């Protein structure tokens, strides 16, 4: 379910709304890269197996193609709301 979050709540996680959005976006990119690595590793392991149908297509590949993963942005936002994101600035 989609819920509206007041932007004033982001002040407790970052200096301002813009900083909070950048933190969420950076974490979402990290999550997206992690998901890609996992899916690529699974695809490589599936391609090594002999589970092919008559048309030469692996049924596991078809099943994973329609796999619904959580959205990286939603995961990053939830991590921020749970207090799991920390901001660090280079010196």
N, C-alpha and C positions, 0 to 999 in steps of 0.2 A: 504494500500500500504506500502511496506517495503522501508524504506529509510536508507541510511548509515549516521551514525553520526560520525563526526571526534572526536577522543579521546581527542584532545586538548581542546575541549569545556568543558570537565568535570572539568578542573582546576578551573573554576569559582564557582563550586558547592562543591568541596572538595579539600583537600591538594594535592591529586594525583589520578590517574586513579583507583588504587586498592581500595582506600578508597571509591570512588564513587561507585564502583561495590559492595562493601560490604554493603553500605547504601541501594542500590537498592535491593539487595538480601534480606536483613532484612525486608524491607518494603513489598516486594513481599510475604514473608512468612506471615506477618501480614494480608495482603489482602486475601491470600489464606485461612487462618483460619477464617476470617470474612465471606467469601463466604461459607465455609463449615457449619458454625453455622446457617446461613440463610437458606441454603438448607436443613439442618437437621430439623430445626424448621418447614419448609414448608412440609417436608415429614411426620413429626409427625402429623401435622394438617390434611394432606390429608388422612392419615391412619385412622383417627377418623371419616371421612365422609363415607357415604354409596353410593358413586358413582362408583360402580363396574359393569363390563360388564359380559357376560355369563361365561367367563373363570375365574372369580374371580380376575381380574387384574383391578386396577383403571386406567382409561384413563388419569387422571391428572398426575399420576406417570409416565406413558409412555411419556406424553408430556414434563414433566420436565427433564426426562432422557436425552432428546436430546436438551435441552436448551443450547444455546451457550452463555457462559459468557466471558467477556473480560479476556485476560490472565493477571494474577497478575504481571508478570514481565513487561509487556507493560504498565500497569497502574502505577507501581512504577517508571518506567523510565519517563513517562510523568509527574508525580508529581515532580520528580527532575528537569526536564527541565522547569516546571512552577514555580520553586522556593518554592515549598510547603514542601520539606524535610529539616529538620534541624538536624545537627549532635550534639550530646551531649555525653560528656565523663564523666564517674563517677570520682569523686574526690578521 
